[in-house]
Every structure is written in structure tokens, then in C-alpha cells.
Amino acid sequence: MRRSGTLARQVLLVRVGRRDAELHGGTDALPEPRYSDRPRRRYGLQRFHRTRIETIAPVSPAVTPTPMVESPAADESTATAVPLLPGEPTMARRAKFALVNACTLASLLLGINAIFVAMRGDVRLAALLLIACVAFDGLDGALARRLGVSSPFGAQMDSLADMCSFGLAAPVVVYASLAGEVPTAAAGVAAALVAACAAIRLARFNVSPKDGRFFCGVPTTMAAAVLALMVVIGLPVPGAVQIAGVALLAFTMVSSFPYAKLARLVKLPPWVWLAPVVGALIDIRLTFGLIVVGYLISGPVLWLRQRRTI
């Protein structure tokens, strides 16, 4: 009886060991004990079973593997830096790229200085700095296309510089020029309207498909140039009319009216440009007002013309 019980326990231990090896993927199952390996004494038998039981690992339930989830840290470590200048990074192209972005930064810095000068009280000088911003803003785009270094980075830089120069500096110059002629609240509302419409205009331009012939609404560069020239020339109109003109110009920036681009205007016949030049020699203020009004009216006229052709 004792011998048969000992043999049964050994067989049970061997089966448990094999099951544990199968669950853990191992192949080192416990060997089946032989009759000659059985201990002869009671003390030896107890020590043998204690040793065999200690060597057998407890059977654990099967654990389903959890799927690996990518962590943000892993994404950051594998992310690659996007080059600022697409194409071959030669020294010549890098120099051209730096020149274009220097023009953009010049427009940005001139806009900041226009704000400081307007706060100091020299409104006309601030308006002249704003006109210089317009010149550098047109120069950086022309150089980028001419030199073949256009890039998404340059487009974003230009948009941010435009917001600083034409979305912040232009309203400050307008507020400083109107503060002494109209109530402060009215000047503040007009300046805030220009800033808000400029931000909407720039954001819409960044996400809208580009048209090579027309702008959708008056561009911020053109609006800032009109406001700056209005301050430099000093139009002899009442303050209420100036507030209405500033509000109208702000709303045209966010309108859907098509306005011709400068490249399209340059292709007009020479006699068309001769009339403004002669008019400026006679009365520059009246000529400026007529040009601005004519350009603003051209948008609704073109819009109605396109509607009729559809």
C-alpha cells in the first residue's frame, strides 16, 4: 500500500510538471521516475517529495497578451524634422532663402516700430513706416518666386508678419490719427474692426484655394496702404466720414467680392495710368480718393458681372 501510494504521487507530480511545461512553452518536462529511483526510507521519501514539489512552479492561469499601445513619447522620438527649404540645400539657395525671409522680418520690425512711433504721437512718420511695410511685404513674395525659394515656412512667416504689420500696426496708426478728431470710443471701435477683419482675412487666405487673377476681398496689404496714405496725405474730411471709410474698408477685407491683383492692373494700357499721374499733379487728395473709391467699387461690379455670366 505504501509503495503503491508513493508511485501514484510520483505519477501525479510528473503530470503536473508536464502540464506546467506545456503552459509555459517549455520542453524540459520532469522525467518519469523509475522504480530504482524510489527512496528506501520514510525520511528519504518525504525529503524526495518535498524537493520535487519545490522544483515544480505553480500553475498560473493563461494570460491573454495585451496589445501594445504607441505612446506619445515613441511618436516624438521617431518624428523627423521637416526641412524649412524644400529641394537641394545648396549654399546659394540658402542665401536666397535667407534674403527672402530677411525682407519678411524687415516688414515685421517696421510694423513694430510704427506702433512705437504712433504711441509717441508722430502719426505721419508711423504711416510712412507702414508704407515701408507694404513695400517689403510685396518684395519678399516677388523675390521668393523669382529666386525659386518659395516654401510653406515662408508663407507662414509672411502671414504672421502681415498680422503684426497690417493687423496691429495699421489699427494703432488709425486710432492715433482719429483720436483727436472723433470720440475715443469711436476711434477704438474703428481700429478694433480693422484688426478683427484683418485676422479673418489672413486666416481665410491661408486655407482658401488660390486664384491667379483676383483676390477674394481686399487684401490686408492694400487696406493698410490705403489707411497709411490717408494719414500721410491728410484728407480734409470730417471725422465721421473717416470712421465710415475705415469701417467700409474693413468690411471689404472679409467680403467675397473679387478684386484684381496688382499683376493684372500693371497690364492695363499706359493711358489708364496716365490719368492718375496727371490728377496727382493737379490735386493729389482728390485723385487718391477717386482711385480708392473706384477700386472698392470694382469688386461689386465684377461680382455682378460674374453672376450674370453664370
C-alpha positions in Angstrom: 0.0 0.0 0.0 2.8 2.4 0.9 4.6 1.5 -2.3 1.5 2.0 -4.5 0.7 5.3 -2.8 4.2 6.5 -3.4 4.1 5.6 -7.1 0.7 7.3 -7.5 2.1 10.5 -6.0 5.1 10.4 -8.3 2.9 10.0 -11.4 0.7 12.9 -10.3 3.8 15.1 -9.9 5.1 14.2 -13.3 1.7 15.0 -14.9 1.6 18.4 -13.1 5.1 19.2 -14.2 4.3 18.3 -17.8 1.2 20.5 -17.8 3.2 23.4 -16.4 5.9 23.0 -19.1 3.2 23.0 -21.8 1.6 26.1 -20.4 4.9 28.0 -20.1 6.1 26.8 -23.5 9.0 24.8 -22.1 10.3 21.4 -23.2 12.1 20.4 -20.0 9.4 18.3 -18.5 10.3 16.3 -15.5 11.5 12.8 -16.3 9.3 9.9 -15.4 10.7 8.3 -12.2 11.9 4.8 -12.4 11.4 2.2 -9.7 15.1 2.1 -8.9 15.0 5.8 -8.1 12.5 5.4 -5.3 14.0 6.1 -1.9 14.1 3.2 0.5 13.4 5.0 3.8 10.5 7.1 5.1 12.6 10.1 5.8 14.2 10.0 2.4 10.8 9.6 0.8 9.5 12.7 2.5 12.6 14.7 1.6 12.3 13.5 -2.0 8.7 14.6 -2.4 9.5 18.0 -0.8 12.3 18.6 -3.2 10.2 17.6 -6.2 7.3 19.7 -5.2 9.5 22.7 -4.6 11.0 22.4 -8.1 7.6 22.5 -9.8 6.4 26.0 -10.4 2.7 26.7 -9.6 0.4 26.5 -12.5 -0.8 30.0 -13.3 -3.9 30.7 -15.5 -3.4 31.6 -19.1 -2.9 35.3 -19.5 -4.0 36.9 -22.8 -1.4 39.3 -24.1 -2.4 42.9 -24.0 -1.9 44.8 -27.3 0.9 47.3 -27.3 -0.2 50.9 -27.5 2.0 53.5 -29.0 2.9 56.2 -26.5 3.3 59.9 -27.4 7.0 59.6 -26.4 7.5 57.0 -29.0 5.9 59.2 -31.6 8.1 62.1 -30.6 11.3 60.0 -30.8 10.5 58.8 -34.3 9.3 62.1 -35.6 11.6 63.6 -38.2 12.2 67.3 -38.7 10.7 68.9 -41.8 13.3 71.0 -43.8 12.4 74.7 -44.0 13.7 74.9 -47.6 12.4 72.2 -49.9 14.8 71.0 -52.6 18.6 70.8 -52.7 20.1 72.6 -49.7 23.0 74.3 -51.5 24.7 77.4 -50.2 23.3 79.6 -53.0 19.7 78.5 -52.3 20.2 79.0 -48.6 21.5 82.6 -49.2 18.4 83.3 -51.4 16.1 81.8 -48.8 17.7 84.0 -46.1 17.3 87.1 -48.2 13.6 86.5 -48.8 13.0 85.9 -45.1 15.1 89.0 -44.2 12.6 91.0 -46.2 9.7 89.4 -44.2 11.4 90.2 -40.9 12.1 93.8 -42.1 8.3 94.2 -42.7 7.6 92.8 -39.2 10.2 95.1 -37.5 8.9 98.1 -39.4 5.4 97.4 -38.2 6.5 97.1 -34.6 8.4 100.4 -34.9 5.3 102.0 -36.5 3.4 101.1 -33.3 6.0 102.7 -31.1 6.2 105.8 -33.2 2.4 106.2 -33.2 2.2 105.8 -29.4 4.8 108.6 -29.2 2.5 110.9 -31.2 4.3 111.1 -34.6 1.4 109.7 -36.6 2.7 110.7 -40.1 6.1 109.0 -39.5 4.3 105.9 -38.3 2.2 105.9 -41.5 5.4 106.2 -43.6 6.8 103.2 -41.7 3.6 101.3 -42.6 4.0 102.1 -46.3 7.6 100.7 -46.0 6.0 97.5 -44.5 3.8 97.3 -47.6 6.9 97.6 -49.9 8.8 94.9 -48.1 5.8 92.6 -48.0 5.5 92.8 -51.7 9.2 92.4 -52.2 9.6 89.1 -50.3 6.9 87.4 -52.3 8.3 88.6 -55.6 11.8 87.6 -54.6 10.7 84.1 -53.5 9.0 83.4 -56.8 11.9 85.0 -58.8 14.6 83.1 -57.0 12.7 79.8 -56.8 12.8 79.5 -52.9 9.1 79.6 -52.2 8.3 77.3 -49.2 5.5 76.7 -46.7 7.7 78.2 -44.0 8.0 81.4 -45.9 4.2 81.5 -46.4 3.6 81.1 -42.7 6.2 83.7 -41.8 4.6 86.2 -44.3 1.2 85.6 -42.8 2.5 86.2 -39.2 4.3 89.4 -40.3 1.2 90.6 -42.1 -0.8 90.2 -38.9 1.7 92.2 -36.9 2.1 95.0 -39.5 -1.3 95.2 -41.1 -3.5 93.7 -38.4 -1.9 95.5 -35.4 0.2 98.4 -36.6 -2.4 99.7 -39.1 -5.2 99.9 -36.4 -2.8 101.6 -34.0 -1.9 104.2 -36.6 -5.6 104.7 -37.5 -6.5 105.1 -33.8 -3.7 107.6 -33.3 -4.8 109.6 -36.3 -8.5 109.7 -35.3 -8.1 110.2 -31.6 -8.1 114.0 -31.8 -10.9 114.3 -34.3 -13.6 111.8 -33.2 -14.6 110.4 -29.8 -12.2 107.9 -28.3 -14.7 105.1 -28.2 -15.5 105.6 -32.0 -11.8 105.6 -32.8 -11.3 102.4 -30.7 -14.2 100.6 -32.4 -12.8 101.5 -35.9 -9.3 100.3 -35.0 -10.7 97.1 -33.5 -12.8 96.5 -36.6 -9.7 96.8 -38.8 -7.7 94.3 -36.6 -10.6 91.7 -36.5 -11.2 91.9 -40.2 -7.5 91.6 -41.0 -7.2 88.5 -38.8 -10.2 86.9 -40.5 -8.9 87.9 -44.0 -5.5 86.3 -43.4 -6.9 83.1 -41.9 -9.3 82.7 -44.8 -6.5 83.3 -47.3 -4.3 80.6 -45.7 -7.0 77.9 -46.1 -8.7 79.0 -49.4 -7.7 77.9 -52.9 -5.6 80.5 -54.7 -6.8 82.4 -57.7 -4.2 83.8 -60.1 -6.4 86.7 -61.3 -8.4 88.0 -58.4 -8.4 88.4 -54.6 -11.4 87.3 -52.6 -11.9 90.6 -50.7 -9.5 93.5 -50.4 -6.0 92.1 -49.3 -4.7 93.4 -46.0 -1.7 94.9 -47.7 -3.9 97.0 -49.9 -6.0 98.1 -47.0 -3.0 99.1 -44.9 -1.6 101.1 -47.8 -4.8 103.0 -48.2 -5.0 103.7 -44.5 -1.4 104.8 -44.4 -1.7 107.1 -47.4 -4.9 108.6 -46.0 -2.9 109.6 -42.9 0.1 110.9 -44.9 -2.0 112.9 -47.4 -4.3 114.2 -44.7 -7.7 114.1 -46.4 -9.8 117.1 -45.4 -13.0 115.2 -44.5 -14.9 115.2 -41.2 -14.2 112.6 -38.6 -17.5 110.8 -39.1 -16.7 110.3 -42.8 -13.3 109.0 -41.9 -14.8 106.5 -39.4 -17.3 105.4 -42.1 -14.5 105.0 -44.6 -12.4 102.9 -42.3 -15.3 100.7 -41.4 -16.1 100.2 -45.1 -12.5 99.3 -45.9 -12.5 96.8 -43.1 -15.7 95.1 -44.3 -14.3 94.8 -47.8 -11.4 92.7 -46.5 -13.8 90.0 -45.4 -16.2 90.3 -48.3 -16.5 87.8 -51.2 -16.1 90.4 -53.9 -13.3 89.7 -56.4 -10.6 92.4 -56.6 -8.0 92.4 -59.3 -4.4 91.7 -58.3 -1.6 94.1 -58.9 0.0 92.0 -61.6 -3.3 92.2 -63.5 -3.5 96.0 -63.0 0.0 96.5 -64.3 -1.0 95.0 -67.6 -3.6 97.8 -68.2 -2.9 100.2 -71.1 -0.5 103.0 -70.4 -3.1 105.7 -70.9 -5.0 104.3 -68.0 -2.1 105.0 -65.7 -1.5 108.5 -67.2 -4.8 109.8 -65.8 -3.9 109.2 -62.1 -0.4 110.7 -62.7 -1.8 113.9 -64.1 -4.5 114.0 -61.5 -2.0 113.7 -58.7 -0.1 116.7 -60.1 -3.3 118.7 -60.0 -4.9 117.6 -56.7 -3.3 114.6 -55.1 -6.0 114.3 -52.4 -8.9 114.2 -54.8 -7.1 111.8 -57.1 -6.3 109.5 -54.2 -9.9 109.5 -53.1 -11.2 108.7 -56.5 -8.7 105.8 -57.0 -9.6 104.3 -53.7 -13.4 104.6 -54.3 -13.0 103.2 -57.8 -11.0 100.2 -56.6 -13.6 99.4 -53.9 -16.5 99.7 -56.3 -14.7 97.4 -58.8 -15.3 94.4 -56.5 -19.1 94.5 -56.5 -19.1 95.4 -60.2 -17.0 92.3 -61.1 -19.2 90.2 -58.8 -22.4 91.2 -60.5 -20.7 90.6 -63.9 -19.7 87.1 -62.9 -23.2 86.4 -61.6 -24.8 87.4 -64.9 -22.4 85.1 -66.9 -23.3 82.0 -64.7 
